[in-house]
Amino acid sequence: MGQITVFSGPERRRRWSDEERLEILNQAFAPGACVAEVCRRYDISSALIYTWRRKLRDAHAEPEPDDLAAPGFAAAVMIEDVEVARPDLQPAIVIDLARGKRISIFASASPALVASALKALR
């Protein structure tokens, strides 16, 4: 017959200070470290380590501007160039994005390439 151990009393939750969490995260994600070994050493689950890492990353992330959160319409502007250049050297469509990013689509681009680039912008 097997043995049964009954633990009585309130369950005890461990509290980790911010310094302890940072130390555990540094050990877990150091080059060549194994997260599972650090988890066993401190008797915690790997999910807890990844939760701490996500919360730390979110706390130090740059906030997204509110005006980029909602989709909207973009104004199309046609600019007439005085200088005439070869059509294959100039983009057919130029899309200016937020934060100074720009996408240029040339006339020689295949429809599949243009479609995949536009899908990536969604």
DSSP file (Angstrom, degrees, kcal/mol; ACC not computed):
  #  RESIDUE AA STRUCTURE BP1 BP2  ACC     N-H-->O    O-->H-N    N-H-->O    O-->H-N    TCO  KAPPA ALPHA  PHI   PSI    X-CA   Y-CA   Z-CA
    1    1 A M              0   0    0      0, 0.0     2,-0.0     0, 0.0     0, 0.0   0.000 360.0 360.0 360.0 140.9    0.0    0.0    0.0
    2    2 A G        -     0   0    0      1,-0.1     2,-0.4     0, 0.0     0, 0.0  -0.231 360.0-112.2 -82.3 171.3    1.3    3.5   -0.9
    3    3 A Q        -     0   0    0     -2,-0.0     2,-0.4     2,-0.0    -1,-0.1  -0.850  23.0-158.2-106.8 139.7    1.9    6.4    1.4
    4    4 A I        -     0   0    0     -2,-0.4     2,-0.5     2,-0.0     0, 0.0  -0.964   1.8-157.7-118.8 132.7   -0.2    9.6    1.2
    5    5 A T        -     0   0    0     -2,-0.4     2,-0.5     2,-0.0    -2,-0.0  -0.948   6.6-161.0-110.8 127.9    1.1   12.9    2.5
    6    6 A V        -     0   0    0     -2,-0.5     2,-0.5     2,-0.0    -2,-0.0  -0.935   2.2-157.9-111.2 123.6   -1.5   15.6    3.4
    7    7 A F        -     0   0    0     -2,-0.5     2,-0.3     2,-0.0    -2,-0.0  -0.875  15.1-169.7 -98.4 128.1   -0.4   19.2    3.7
    8    8 A S        +     0   0    0     -2,-0.5    -2,-0.0     2,-0.1     0, 0.0  -0.789  38.8  51.4-116.1 161.6   -2.8   21.3    5.8
    9    9 A G  S    S-     0   0    0     -2,-0.3     3,-0.1     2,-0.0     2,-0.1  -0.324  94.3 -35.9 103.2 172.4   -2.9   25.0    6.3
   10   10 A P        -     0   0    0      0, 0.0     2,-0.2     0, 0.0    -2,-0.1  -0.359  66.2-106.1 -69.6 145.5   -3.1   27.9    3.9
   11   11 A E        -     0   0    0      1,-0.1     2,-0.6    -2,-0.1    -2,-0.0  -0.497  34.5-135.3 -69.5 137.6   -1.1   27.7    0.7
   12   12 A R        -     0   0    0     -2,-0.2     2,-0.4    -3,-0.1    -1,-0.1  -0.846  13.9-157.8-102.5 124.8    1.9   29.9    0.8
   13   13 A R        -     0   0    0     -2,-0.6     2,-0.3     2,-0.0     0, 0.0  -0.834  16.5-129.8 -98.8 137.1    2.7   32.1   -2.2
   14   14 A R        -     0   0    0     -2,-0.4     2,-0.5     2,-0.0     0, 0.0  -0.619  14.7-146.7 -83.0 145.3    6.3   33.3   -2.6
   15   15 A R        -     0   0    0     -2,-0.3     2,-0.5     0, 0.0    -1,-0.0  -0.959   9.2-158.2-113.1 127.8    6.9   37.0   -3.2
   16   16 A W        -     0   0    0     -2,-0.5     2,-0.0     4,-0.0    -2,-0.0  -0.906  12.2-135.8-107.7 129.9    9.7   37.9   -5.5
   17   17 A S     >  -     0   0    0     -2,-0.5     4,-2.4     1,-0.1     5,-0.2  -0.325  28.8-107.3 -74.5 165.7   11.3   41.4   -5.2
   18   18 A D  H  > S+     0   0    0      1,-0.2     4,-2.5     2,-0.2     5,-0.2   0.882 121.5  52.6 -62.1 -37.5   12.1   43.3   -8.4
   19   19 A E  H  > S+     0   0    0      2,-0.2     4,-2.2     1,-0.2    -1,-0.2   0.902 109.5  48.6 -65.3 -40.6   15.8   42.8   -7.8
   20   20 A E  H  > S+     0   0    0      2,-0.2     4,-2.4     1,-0.2    -2,-0.2   0.900 111.2  50.3 -65.9 -40.3   15.2   39.0   -7.4
   21   21 A R  H  X S+     0   0    0     -4,-2.4     4,-2.7     2,-0.2    -2,-0.2   0.932 110.9  48.6 -63.0 -45.4   13.1   38.9  -10.6
   22   22 A L  H  X S+     0   0    0     -4,-2.5     4,-2.6     1,-0.2    -1,-0.2   0.898 111.1  50.6 -62.6 -39.9   15.8   40.8  -12.6
   23   23 A E  H  X S+     0   0    0     -4,-2.2     4,-2.1     2,-0.2    -1,-0.2   0.920 111.8  47.0 -63.7 -43.7   18.5   38.5  -11.3
   24   24 A I  H  X S+     0   0    0     -4,-2.4     4,-2.5     2,-0.2    -2,-0.2   0.910 113.1  49.2 -64.9 -41.9   16.5   35.4  -12.3
   25   25 A L  H  X S+     0   0    0     -4,-2.7     4,-2.3     2,-0.2    -2,-0.2   0.903 109.8  51.6 -64.1 -41.0   15.8   36.9  -15.7
   26   26 A N  H  < S+     0   0    0     -4,-2.6     4,-0.3     1,-0.2    -1,-0.2   0.903 113.3  44.9 -62.5 -40.5   19.4   37.7  -16.2
   27   27 A Q  H >< S+     0   0    0     -4,-2.1     3,-0.7     1,-0.2    -2,-0.2   0.898 114.1  49.2 -68.8 -39.8   20.4   34.2  -15.4
   28   28 A A  H 3< S+     0   0    0     -4,-2.5    -2,-0.2     1,-0.2    -1,-0.2   0.853 119.5  35.2 -70.4 -34.9   17.7   32.6  -17.5
   29   29 A F  T 3< S+     0   0    0     -4,-2.3    -1,-0.2    -5,-0.2    -2,-0.2   0.131  85.5 123.7-111.2  20.2   18.4   34.6  -20.7
   30   30 A A  S X  S-     0   0    0     -3,-0.7     3,-2.3    -4,-0.3     2,-0.1  -0.454  80.6 -80.1 -71.1 153.2   22.2   34.9  -20.4
   31   31 A P  T 3  S+     0   0    0      0, 0.0    -1,-0.1     0, 0.0     3,-0.1  -0.350 118.9   9.9 -57.7 129.3   24.1   33.6  -23.4
   32   32 A G  T 3  S+     0   0    0      1,-0.3     2,-0.1    -3,-0.1    -3,-0.1   0.415  98.5 133.4  82.5  -0.9   24.3   29.8  -23.2
   33   33 A A    <   -     0   0    0     -3,-2.3     2,-0.5     1,-0.0    -1,-0.3  -0.427  51.1-136.5 -81.5 157.5   21.8   29.6  -20.3
   34   34 A C     >  -     0   0    0      1,-0.1     4,-1.8    -2,-0.1     3,-0.2  -0.968   1.9-152.8-115.7 121.1   19.0   27.1  -20.2
   35   35 A V  H  > S+     0   0    0     -2,-0.5     4,-2.3     1,-0.2     5,-0.2   0.884  96.0  56.2 -60.5 -39.4   15.7   28.5  -18.9
   36   36 A A  H  > S+     0   0    0      1,-0.2     4,-2.2     2,-0.2    -1,-0.2   0.882 105.7  50.8 -62.9 -38.6   14.6   25.1  -17.7
   37   37 A E  H  > S+     0   0    0     -3,-0.2     4,-2.3     2,-0.2    -1,-0.2   0.902 110.5  48.6 -66.2 -40.1   17.7   24.8  -15.5
   38   38 A V  H  X S+     0   0    0     -4,-1.8     4,-2.0     2,-0.2    -2,-0.2   0.891 109.8  53.6 -65.9 -38.1   17.1   28.2  -13.9
   39   39 A C  H  X>S+     0   0    0     -4,-2.3     5,-2.1     1,-0.2     4,-0.9   0.922 110.6  45.8 -61.5 -44.4   13.5   27.3  -13.3
   40   40 A R  H  <5S+     0   0    0     -4,-2.2     3,-0.3     3,-0.2    -2,-0.2   0.896 109.6  55.3 -65.6 -39.1   14.5   24.1  -11.5
   41   41 A R  H  <5S+     0   0    0     -4,-2.3    -1,-0.2     1,-0.2    -2,-0.2   0.892 119.8  31.0 -61.3 -40.2   17.2   26.0   -9.5
   42   42 A Y  H  <5S-     0   0    0     -4,-2.0    -1,-0.2    -5,-0.1    -2,-0.2   0.421 107.2-123.1 -99.6   0.3   14.6   28.5   -8.2
   43   43 A D  T  <5 +     0   0    0     -4,-0.9     2,-0.3    -3,-0.3    -3,-0.2   0.935  67.7 126.6  56.7  51.7   11.6   26.1   -8.2
   44   44 A I      < -     0   0    0     -5,-2.1    -1,-0.2    -6,-0.1     2,-0.2  -0.894  62.4-101.5-131.1 163.3    9.4   28.2  -10.4
   45   45 A S     >  -     0   0    0     -2,-0.3     4,-1.2     1,-0.1     3,-0.4  -0.503  23.1-125.0 -84.3 154.7    7.6   27.5  -13.7
   46   46 A S  H  > S+     0   0    0      1,-0.2     4,-2.3     2,-0.2     5,-0.2   0.817 110.5  63.5 -67.3 -28.9    9.0   28.5  -17.0
   47   47 A A  H  > S+     0   0    0      1,-0.2     4,-2.0     2,-0.2    -1,-0.2   0.870  99.5  53.7 -62.2 -35.4    5.7   30.3  -17.7
   48   48 A L  H  > S+     0   0    0     -3,-0.4     4,-2.5     2,-0.2    -1,-0.2   0.902 107.7  49.8 -67.0 -40.0    6.4   32.6  -14.8
   49   49 A I  H  X S+     0   0    0     -4,-1.2     4,-2.3     1,-0.2    -2,-0.2   0.930 112.4  46.8 -63.6 -44.4    9.8   33.6  -16.2
   50   50 A Y  H  X S+     0   0    0     -4,-2.3     4,-2.3     2,-0.2    -1,-0.2   0.840 111.0  52.8 -68.3 -31.1    8.3   34.4  -19.6
   51   51 A T  H  X S+     0   0    0     -4,-2.0     4,-2.5     2,-0.2     5,-0.2   0.926 109.5  48.6 -66.6 -44.5    5.6   36.4  -17.9
   52   52 A W  H  X S+     0   0    0     -4,-2.5     4,-2.2     1,-0.2    -2,-0.2   0.911 112.0  49.7 -60.3 -41.8    8.2   38.4  -16.0
   53   53 A R  H  X S+     0   0    0     -4,-2.3     4,-2.5     2,-0.2    -2,-0.2   0.919 111.2  48.3 -64.6 -43.2   10.1   39.0  -19.2
   54   54 A R  H  X S+     0   0    0     -4,-2.3     4,-2.7     1,-0.2    -2,-0.2   0.914 112.4  48.5 -63.6 -42.7    7.0   40.1  -21.1
   55   55 A K  H  X S+     0   0    0     -4,-2.5     4,-1.9     2,-0.2    -1,-0.2   0.881 112.2  49.0 -65.7 -37.3    6.0   42.5  -18.4
   56   56 A L  H  X S+     0   0    0     -4,-2.2     4,-1.3    -5,-0.2    -2,-0.2   0.910 112.6  47.9 -66.7 -42.0    9.5   44.0  -18.2
   57   57 A R  H  < S+     0   0    0     -4,-2.5     4,-0.5     1,-0.2     3,-0.3   0.908 112.4  49.0 -64.5 -41.9    9.5   44.4  -22.0
   58   58 A D  H >< S+     0   0    0     -4,-2.7     3,-0.6     1,-0.2    -1,-0.2   0.850 107.3  55.6 -66.4 -33.9    6.1   46.0  -21.9
   59   59 A A  H 3< S+     0   0    0     -4,-1.9    -1,-0.2     1,-0.2    -2,-0.2   0.818 114.8  38.6 -68.3 -29.8    7.1   48.4  -19.2
   60   60 A H  T 3< S+     0   0    0     -4,-1.3    -1,-0.2    -3,-0.3    -2,-0.2   0.355  92.3 112.5-103.4   5.7   10.0   49.7  -21.2
   61   61 A A  S <  S-     0   0    0     -3,-0.6    -3,-0.0    -4,-0.5     3,-0.0  -0.468  74.8-107.6 -78.7 149.9    8.3   49.7  -24.6
   62   62 A E        -     0   0    0     -2,-0.1     2,-0.1     1,-0.1    -1,-0.1  -0.580  39.2-111.8 -74.1 135.6    7.6   53.0  -26.4
   63   63 A P        -     0   0    0      0, 0.0    -1,-0.1     0, 0.0     3,-0.0  -0.426  29.8-117.4 -69.2 143.2    4.0   53.8  -26.4
   64   64 A E        -     0   0    0     -2,-0.1     5,-0.1     1,-0.1     2,-0.0  -0.594  32.7-106.3 -77.7 137.8    2.3   53.7  -29.7
   65   65 A P    >   -     0   0    0      0, 0.0     3,-1.0     0, 0.0     4,-0.5  -0.380  22.0-131.6 -63.0 143.3    0.8   57.0  -31.0
   66   66 A D  G >> S+     0   0    0      1,-0.2     3,-0.9     2,-0.2     4,-0.6   0.803 102.3  63.8 -67.4 -29.6   -2.9   57.1  -30.7
   67   67 A D  G 34 S+     0   0    0      1,-0.2    -1,-0.2     2,-0.2     3,-0.1   0.692 100.8  52.2 -72.4 -15.6   -3.3   58.4  -34.3
   68   68 A L  G <4 S+     0   0    0     -3,-1.0    -1,-0.2     1,-0.1    -2,-0.2   0.593  92.5  75.8 -90.8 -11.6   -1.8   55.2  -35.7
   69   69 A A  T <4 S+     0   0    0     -3,-0.9    -2,-0.2    -4,-0.5    -1,-0.1   0.869  89.9  57.1 -69.8 -36.8   -4.2   52.9  -33.8
   70   70 A A  S  < S-     0   0    0     -4,-0.6     2,-0.1    -3,-0.1    -1,-0.0  -0.798  85.4-124.0-100.9 135.0   -7.2   53.5  -36.0
   71   71 A P        +     0   0    0      0, 0.0     2,-0.3     0, 0.0    -2,-0.1  -0.395  41.9 157.1 -70.9 153.6   -7.2   52.8  -39.7
   72   72 A G        -     0   0    0     -2,-0.1     2,-0.3    -4,-0.1    -4,-0.0  -0.891  41.4 -71.2-158.5-173.2   -8.2   55.7  -42.0
   73   73 A F        -     0   0    0     -2,-0.3     2,-0.4     0, 0.0     0, 0.0  -0.685  37.4-142.6 -94.4 146.7   -7.8   57.1  -45.5
   74   74 A A        -     0   0    0     -2,-0.3     2,-0.4     0, 0.0     0, 0.0  -0.853  20.4-116.9-106.8 144.3   -4.6   58.6  -46.8
   75   75 A A        -     0   0    0     -2,-0.4     2,-0.5     1,-0.0     0, 0.0  -0.638  23.1-139.9 -80.4 134.3   -4.6   61.6  -49.1
   76   76 A A        -     0   0    0     -2,-0.4     2,-0.5     2,-0.0    -1,-0.0  -0.838  18.5-167.2 -95.0 128.4   -3.2   60.9  -52.6
   77   77 A V        -     0   0    0     -2,-0.5     2,-0.5     2,-0.0    -2,-0.0  -0.971   8.2-154.2-120.8 125.9   -1.0   63.7  -53.9
   78   78 A M        -     0   0    0     -2,-0.5     2,-0.5     2,-0.0    -2,-0.0  -0.865  11.0-168.5 -99.4 127.1    0.1   64.0  -57.5
   79   79 A I        -     0   0    0     -2,-0.5     2,-0.6     2,-0.0    -2,-0.0  -0.970  12.8-144.5-119.0 123.5    3.3   65.8  -58.1
   80   80 A E        -     0   0    0     -2,-0.5     2,-0.4     2,-0.0     3,-0.1  -0.768  14.7-148.3 -88.1 122.2    4.3   66.8  -61.7
   81   81 A D        -     0   0    0     -2,-0.6    -2,-0.0     1,-0.1    -1,-0.0  -0.751   8.8-156.5 -90.4 135.8    8.0   66.5  -62.2
   82   82 A V  S    S+     0   0    0     -2,-0.4     2,-0.4     2,-0.1    -1,-0.1   0.865  79.5  74.5 -74.5 -37.8    9.6   68.9  -64.7
   83   83 A E  S    S-     0   0    0     -3,-0.1     2,-0.6     1,-0.0    -2,-0.1  -0.624  78.0-144.0 -80.4 129.5   12.5   66.6  -65.3
   84   84 A V        +     0   0    0     -2,-0.4     2,-0.3     3,-0.0    -2,-0.1  -0.841  25.0 175.7 -97.9 125.2   11.6   63.6  -67.4
   85   85 A A        -     0   0    0     -2,-0.6     5,-0.1     1,-0.1     0, 0.0  -0.754  42.7 -74.5-121.2 169.9   13.4   60.4  -66.5
   86   86 A R    >>  -     0   0    0     -2,-0.3     3,-1.3     1,-0.1     4,-0.8  -0.419  40.3-132.2 -63.1 136.9   13.2   56.8  -67.7
   87   87 A P  T 34 S+     0   0    0      0, 0.0    20,-0.4     0, 0.0     3,-0.3   0.775 103.7  58.2 -65.7 -25.5   10.0   55.2  -66.4
   88   88 A D  T 34 S+     0   0    0      1,-0.2    20,-0.1    18,-0.1     4,-0.1   0.638 104.3  52.2 -80.2 -11.3   11.8   52.1  -65.2
   89   89 A L  T <4 S+     0   0    0     -3,-1.3    -1,-0.2     2,-0.1    -3,-0.0   0.612 102.5  65.4 -95.9 -15.1   14.1   54.1  -62.9
   90   90 A Q  S  < S-     0   0    0     -4,-0.8    17,-0.5    -3,-0.3     2,-0.1  -0.873  89.7-111.3-109.2 141.7   11.3   56.0  -61.1
   91   91 A P  E     -A  106   0A   0      0, 0.0    15,-0.3     0, 0.0     3,-0.1  -0.396  12.2-147.4 -68.6 146.3    8.7   54.3  -58.9
   92   92 A A  E    S+     0   0A   0     13,-1.8     2,-0.4     1,-0.3    14,-0.2   0.832  87.3  23.9 -78.4 -34.8    5.1   54.2  -60.2
   93   93 A I  E     -A  105   0A   0     12,-2.4    12,-3.4     2,-0.0     2,-0.5  -0.999  65.0-168.8-134.6 134.3    3.7   54.5  -56.6
   94   94 A V  E     -A  104   0A   0     -2,-0.4     2,-0.6    10,-0.2    10,-0.2  -0.992   6.3-165.7-123.1 124.5    5.3   55.9  -53.5
   95   95 A I  E     -A  103   0A   0      8,-3.4     8,-2.9    -2,-0.5     2,-0.6  -0.946   6.8-154.7-113.7 116.5    3.6   55.3  -50.1
   96   96 A D  E     -A  102   0A   0     -2,-0.6     6,-0.2     6,-0.2     2,-0.2  -0.810  17.3-168.8 -90.9 123.9    4.8   57.4  -47.2
   97   97 A L    >   -     0   0    0      4,-3.3     3,-0.7    -2,-0.6     4,-0.2  -0.505  31.3 -74.9-104.6 174.5    4.2   55.7  -43.9
   98   98 A A  G >  S+     0   0    0      1,-0.2     3,-1.1    -2,-0.2    -1,-0.2  -0.239 111.7  31.7 -65.4 158.7    4.4   57.0  -40.3
   99   99 A R  G 3  S-     0   0    0      1,-0.2    -1,-0.2     2,-0.0    -2,-0.0   0.754 132.7 -66.3  62.7  29.0    7.7   57.6  -38.7
  100  100 A G  G <  S+     0   0    0     -3,-0.7    -1,-0.2     1,-0.2     2,-0.2   0.609  91.6 145.0  77.3  12.4    9.4   58.6  -42.0
  101  101 A K    <   -     0   0    0     -3,-1.1    -4,-3.3    -4,-0.2     2,-0.4  -0.565  27.1-167.6 -84.7 149.9    9.1   55.1  -43.7
  102  102 A R  E     -A   96   0A   0     -6,-0.2     2,-0.5    -2,-0.2    -6,-0.2  -1.000  13.0-159.8-142.0 138.4    8.5   54.9  -47.4
  103  103 A I  E     -A   95   0A   0     -8,-2.9    -8,-3.4    -2,-0.4     2,-0.5  -0.979  10.2-163.8-117.7 128.3    7.5   52.2  -49.8
  104  104 A S  E     -A   94   0A   0     -2,-0.5     2,-0.5   -10,-0.2   -10,-0.2  -0.946   1.3-164.9-113.3 130.6    8.2   52.5  -53.5
  105  105 A I  E     -A   93   0A   0    -12,-3.4   -12,-2.4    -2,-0.5   -13,-1.8  -0.969  12.3-150.1-116.5 121.3    6.5   50.3  -56.1
  106  106 A F  E >   -A   91   0A   0     -2,-0.5     3,-1.7   -15,-0.3   -18,-0.1  -0.521  23.5-117.6 -90.5 157.1    8.0   50.3  -59.5
  107  107 A A  T 3  S+     0   0    0    -17,-0.5    -1,-0.1   -20,-0.4   -19,-0.1   0.774 113.6  60.4 -64.0 -26.0    6.1   49.7  -62.8
  108  108 A S  T 3  S+     0   0    0    -20,-0.1    -1,-0.3     2,-0.0     2,-0.1   0.516  79.7 113.5 -81.0  -3.8    8.1   46.6  -63.4
  109  109 A A  S <  S-     0   0    0     -3,-1.7    -4,-0.0     1,-0.1     0, 0.0  -0.425  72.6-115.4 -70.2 141.1    6.9   44.9  -60.2
  110  110 A S     >  -     0   0    0      1,-0.1     4,-2.1    -2,-0.1     5,-0.2  -0.407  20.1-117.7 -73.4 153.0    4.8   41.9  -60.6
  111  111 A P  H  > S+     0   0    0      0, 0.0     4,-2.4     0, 0.0     5,-0.2   0.847 115.5  55.4 -59.2 -34.1    1.2   42.0  -59.4
  112  112 A A  H  > S+     0   0    0      2,-0.2     4,-2.3     1,-0.2     5,-0.2   0.898 107.7  48.8 -66.6 -39.4    1.8   39.2  -56.9
  113  113 A L  H  > S+     0   0    0      2,-0.2     4,-2.1    -3,-0.2    -1,-0.2   0.914 112.7  47.3 -65.4 -43.6    4.7   41.2  -55.4
  114  114 A V  H  X S+     0   0    0     -4,-2.1     4,-2.3     2,-0.2    -2,-0.2   0.911 112.0  50.8 -64.3 -42.1    2.6   44.4  -55.1
  115  115 A A  H  X S+     0   0    0     -4,-2.4     4,-2.1     1,-0.2    -2,-0.2   0.909 110.9  48.0 -63.2 -42.5   -0.3   42.4  -53.5
  116  116 A S  H  X S+     0   0    0     -4,-2.3     4,-1.7     2,-0.2    -1,-0.2   0.874 111.2  51.0 -68.3 -35.1    2.0   40.8  -50.9
  117  117 A A  H  X S+     0   0    0     -4,-2.1     4,-0.8     2,-0.2    -2,-0.2   0.905 111.9  46.8 -66.9 -39.9    3.5   44.2  -50.0
  118  118 A L  H  < S+     0   0    0     -4,-2.3     4,-0.5     1,-0.2     3,-0.4   0.854 110.1  53.0 -70.8 -34.0    0.1   45.7  -49.6
  119  119 A K  H >< S+     0   0    0     -4,-2.1     3,-1.0     1,-0.2    -1,-0.2   0.865 104.5  56.8 -65.9 -35.4   -1.1   42.8  -47.5
  120  120 A A  H 3< S+     0   0    0     -4,-1.7    -1,-0.2     1,-0.2    -2,-0.2   0.756  99.7  60.1 -67.8 -23.3    2.0   43.2  -45.2
  121  121 A L  T 3<        0   0    0     -4,-0.8    -1,-0.2    -3,-0.4    -2,-0.2   0.656 360.0 360.0 -79.0 -14.7    0.9   46.8  -44.6
  122  122 A R    <         0   0    0     -3,-1.0    -1,-0.2    -4,-0.5    -2,-0.1   0.522 360.0 360.0 -62.8 360.0   -2.4   45.8  -43.0
